[in-house]
Amino acid sequence: MGLRGKIISLFSIGFSLMAIIAYEQLHTNLEHGFVDIEREQATNQMIQLAHNLNNELSRLDLLNSNWANWDAMYHFAQHPTHDFIENHLIPGALKTPRLKFLLILDHRENTLFADAFNPAGSKEEDPSVFASVFKNVIHRIQHPVNEKTCGLDVSKIGPVLVCWQPIEQTNHTGADVGTLVTGQLLDKTILKRIQEQSGIKFELNLLPIHERGEQQQRQKATIEVRKMEFSKTHPNILINHLNNIVGQPILEVRLQFSNDISRQGKEIIWKLMRALLIITILTGLTLLIGVHFLVIRRLRKMETELNTIWRNGRWAGRLITKQHQDEISQLAHSINRMLTLIRRQVAVLELNAHTDSLTQIANRRSFDQRLSVEMSLHKRNQALLSILILDVDYFKRYNDHYGHPAGDEVLKEVGKILSQIASRPSDLPARIGGEEFAVILPGTDLEGASFVAEKILDQLAKQQIAHVGSLVSEYVTISIGVTTAGDEEVTTFMQRADRATYHAKQTGRNKICLLPL
């Protein structure tokens, strides 16, 4: 298969993978994002619904407050009379629109008056149908947990909005003498008005008694969004439970929201996929034309040029070739024929570039490169690394007295000793200056490096190379600085080793100076 055919195959595979990934990303991010937007809107609608229900409570609370702060009601709570009921409560209270029941308690929560009636004012219901509501109100009066005095509850004839407030004088002086409780039925009229005002589609359902749960004293009395969940069977239904005035869930709110955003999101995703398909096809055609004119033809020209370079023997490096019959493989074979010649030449040059010609051990360049590598390994792997810096004592005097050829022989002998003692494959003895040497000891601590230094001193002493110009011995000696690497740069490490060598020379020479971290 030619290069053009391989590019077409790779492009087809790449496009398929790209299409799969693009669809997954669009589906995961966009479509789920649209669903999240819908659900967020539904949540806000549920919050707005709770706000609208609370507005209804506010209206009832205002009416309840007006009556509770009425001086005549204040006197009635202190001295209840039948005349007050006949003259004020029945004629006045029963005419209040939508009011369903009225309850007056004294300061000991004893009932002074209780009645239930229809909006027209004629008696319709017995107060006993609201007995559970009255019981919950009295419980909240006896166990207040917040400042709220309105809430939602359920009676035998349906859910009701209920408010209670202490009975006080109009000027709010003196202690309260009782509690006034009023309520209205949460009927279809109120629910329809809320639905028309907010544009929210919802329905209220009474929870079965066994699902109403235990009383929770910390719940507030107002209508609030407690725990919302989306229906598993109907994706566009949001369910919320409303609690009564003592914290028991009594009503289930089922809010229906639109899924237009999700539907539009799916249409957008498919439009993007179609656009991506068209763009990919056009890109593929452009790529194929470009590969032919910009790559294949140029590679064939490069093959001819590289063959010329091979014949002249001027290029270095090597290409890895595989058994493929295409233009790139042919080019790689041509380059490798040229590199065969260069590889032999580079081997000789590399050896000369990293070896000291006099002592036949590593030179300064090789030493610097190796030390940089070992320091990197030391930092990355926390491996031990030590170094010796050696200096031939009074070497200038030796040259002056015996001559430079004899001095060269001394340097050769030192290099030979270093090679014999630092003989591990990882060790590197090197000549780094005129009479200065160094030994890199990977995986060696300060104690081990000191042992190597002592062996070098002993071995040199056994040679007994005469040195009449030395001030410390009649034979050639060396001073050695030993240190181990820490968390530092190469230059800092070398400076510490140099200081150790300098200290050895300053304190008598022919000795070893250890410089710990």
Secondary structure in CASP SS format (residue, H / E / C, confidence):
PFRMAT SS
TARGET T0000
AUTHOR 0000-0000-0000
METHOD secondary structure of the structure
MODEL  1
M C 1.00
G C 1.00
L H 1.00
R H 1.00
G H 1.00
K H 1.00
I H 1.00
I H 1.00
S H 1.00
L H 1.00
F H 1.00
S H 1.00
I H 1.00
G H 1.00
F H 1.00
S H 1.00
L H 1.00
M H 1.00
A H 1.00
I H 1.00
I H 1.00
A H 1.00
Y H 1.00
E H 1.00
Q H 1.00
L H 1.00
H H 1.00
T H 1.00
N H 1.00
L H 1.00
E H 1.00
H H 1.00
G H 1.00
F H 1.00
V H 1.00
D H 1.00
I H 1.00
E H 1.00
R H 1.00
E H 1.00
Q H 1.00
A H 1.00
T H 1.00
N H 1.00
Q H 1.00
M H 1.00
I H 1.00
Q H 1.00
L H 1.00
A H 1.00
H H 1.00
N H 1.00
L H 1.00
N H 1.00
N H 1.00
E H 1.00
L H 1.00
S H 1.00
R H 1.00
L H 1.00
D H 1.00
L H 1.00
L H 1.00
N H 1.00
S H 1.00
N H 1.00
W H 1.00
A H 1.00
N C 1.00
W C 1.00
D H 1.00
A H 1.00
M H 1.00
Y H 1.00
H H 1.00
F H 1.00
A H 1.00
Q H 1.00
H C 1.00
P C 1.00
T C 1.00
H H 1.00
D H 1.00
F H 1.00
I H 1.00
E H 1.00
N H 1.00
H H 1.00
L H 1.00
I H 1.00
P H 1.00
G H 1.00
A H 1.00
L C 1.00
K C 1.00
T C 1.00
P C 1.00
R C 1.00
L E 1.00
K E 1.00
F E 1.00
L E 1.00
L E 1.00
I E 1.00
L E 1.00
D E 1.00
H C 1.00
R C 1.00
E C 1.00
N C 1.00
T E 1.00
L E 1.00
F E 1.00
A E 1.00
D E 1.00
A E 1.00
F E 1.00
N C 1.00
P C 1.00
A C 1.00
G C 1.00
S C 1.00
K E 1.00
E E 1.00
E E 1.00
D C 1.00
P H 1.00
S H 1.00
V H 1.00
F H 1.00
A H 1.00
S H 1.00
V H 1.00
F H 1.00
K H 1.00
N H 1.00
V H 1.00
I H 1.00
H H 1.00
R H 1.00
I H 1.00
Q H 1.00
H C 1.00
P C 1.00
V C 1.00
N C 1.00
E C 1.00
K C 1.00
T C 1.00
C E 1.00
G E 1.00
L E 1.00
D E 1.00
V E 1.00
S E 1.00
K C 1.00
I C 1.00
G E 1.00
P E 1.00
V E 1.00
L E 1.00
V E 1.00
C E 1.00
W E 1.00
Q E 1.00
P E 1.00
I C 1.00
E C 1.00
Q C 1.00
T C 1.00
N C 1.00
H C 1.00
T C 1.00
G C 1.00
A C 1.00
D C 1.00
V C 1.00
G E 1.00
T E 1.00
L E 1.00
V E 1.00
T E 1.00
G E 1.00
Q E 1.00
L E 1.00
L C 1.00
D C 1.00
K H 1.00
T H 1.00
I H 1.00
L H 1.00
K H 1.00
R H 1.00
I H 1.00
Q H 1.00
E H 1.00
Q H 1.00
S H 1.00
G C 1.00
I C 1.00
K E 1.00
F E 1.00
E E 1.00
L E 1.00
N E 1.00
L E 1.00
L C 1.00
P C 1.00
I H 1.00
H H 1.00
E H 1.00
R C 1.00
G C 1.00
E C 1.00
Q C 1.00
Q C 1.00
Q C 1.00
R C 1.00
Q C 1.00
K C 1.00
A C 1.00
T C 1.00
I C 1.00
E C 1.00
V C 1.00
R C 1.00
K C 1.00
M E 1.00
E E 1.00
F E 1.00
S C 1.00
K C 1.00
T C 1.00
H C 1.00
P C 1.00
N C 1.00
I E 1.00
L E 1.00
I E 1.00
N E 1.00
H E 1.00
L E 1.00
N E 1.00
N C 1.00
I C 1.00
V C 1.00
G C 1.00
Q C 1.00
P E 1.00
I E 1.00
L E 1.00
E E 1.00
V E 1.00
R E 1.00
L E 1.00
Q E 1.00
F C 1.00
S C 1.00
N C 1.00
D H 1.00
I H 1.00
S H 1.00
R H 1.00
Q H 1.00
G H 1.00
K H 1.00
E H 1.00
I H 1.00
I H 1.00
W H 1.00
K H 1.00
L H 1.00
M H 1.00
R H 1.00
A H 1.00
L H 1.00
L H 1.00
I H 1.00
I H 1.00
T H 1.00
I H 1.00
L H 1.00
T H 1.00
G H 1.00
L H 1.00
T H 1.00
L H 1.00
L H 1.00
I H 1.00
G H 1.00
V H 1.00
H H 1.00
F H 1.00
L H 1.00
V H 1.00
I H 1.00
R H 1.00
R H 1.00
L H 1.00
R H 1.00
K H 1.00
M H 1.00
E H 1.00
T H 1.00
E H 1.00
L H 1.00
N H 1.00
T H 1.00
I H 1.00
W H 1.00
R H 1.00
N H 1.00
G C 1.00
R C 1.00
W C 1.00
A C 1.00
G C 1.00
R C 1.00
L C 1.00
I C 1.00
T C 1.00
K C 1.00
Q C 1.00
H C 1.00
Q C 1.00
D C 1.00
E H 1.00
I H 1.00
S H 1.00
Q H 1.00
L H 1.00
A H 1.00
H H 1.00
S H 1.00
I H 1.00
N H 1.00
R H 1.00
M H 1.00
L H 1.00
T H 1.00
L H 1.00
I H 1.00
R H 1.00
R H 1.00
Q H 1.00
V H 1.00
A H 1.00
V H 1.00
L H 1.00
E H 1.00
L H 1.00
N H 1.00
A H 1.00
H H 1.00
T E 1.00
D C 1.00
S C 1.00
L C 1.00
T C 1.00
Q C 1.00
I C 1.00
A E 1.00
N C 1.00
R H 1.00
R H 1.00
S H 1.00
F H 1.00
D H 1.00
Q H 1.00
R H 1.00
L H 1.00
S H 1.00
V H 1.00
E H 1.00
M H 1.00
S H 1.00
L H 1.00
H H 1.00
K H 1.00
R H 1.00
N H 1.00
Q C 1.00
A C 1.00
L C 1.00
L E 1.00
S E 1.00
I E 1.00
L E 1.00
I E 1.00
L E 1.00
D E 1.00
V E 1.00
D C 1.00
Y C 1.00
F H 1.00
K H 1.00
R H 1.00
Y H 1.00
N H 1.00
D H 1.00
H H 1.00
Y H 1.00
G C 1.00
H H 1.00
P H 1.00
A H 1.00
G H 1.00
D H 1.00
E H 1.00
V H 1.00
L H 1.00
K H 1.00
E H 1.00
V H 1.00
G H 1.00
K H 1.00
I H 1.00
L H 1.00
S H 1.00
Q H 1.00
I H 1.00
A C 1.00
S C 1.00
R C 1.00
P C 1.00
S C 1.00
D C 1.00
L E 1.00
P E 1.00
A E 1.00
R E 1.00
I C 1.00
G C 1.00
G C 1.00
E C 1.00
E E 1.00
F E 1.00
A E 1.00
V E 1.00
I E 1.00
L E 1.00
P E 1.00
G C 1.00
T C 1.00
D C 1.00
L H 1.00
E H 1.00
G H 1.00
A H 1.00
S H 1.00
F H 1.00
V H 1.00
A H 1.00
E H 1.00
K H 1.00
I H 1.00
L H 1.00
D H 1.00
Q H 1.00
L H 1.00
A H 1.00
K H 1.00
Q H 1.00
Q C 1.00
I C 1.00
A E 1.00
H C 1.00
V C 1.00
G C 1.00
S C 1.00
L C 1.00
V C 1.00
S C 1.00
E C 1.00
Y E 1.00
V C 1.00
T C 1.00
I E 1.00
S E 1.00
I E 1.00
G E 1.00
V E 1.00
T E 1.00
T E 1.00
A C 1.00
G C 1.00
D C 1.00
E C 1.00
E C 1.00
V H 1.00
T H 1.00
T H 1.00
F H 1.00
M H 1.00
Q H 1.00
R H 1.00
A H 1.00
D H 1.00
R H 1.00
A H 1.00
T H 1.00
Y H 1.00
H H 1.00
A H 1.00
K H 1.00
Q H 1.00
T C 1.00
G C 1.00
R C 1.00
N C 1.00
K C 1.00
I E 1.00
C E 1.00
L E 1.00
L E 1.00
P C 1.00
L C 1.00
END
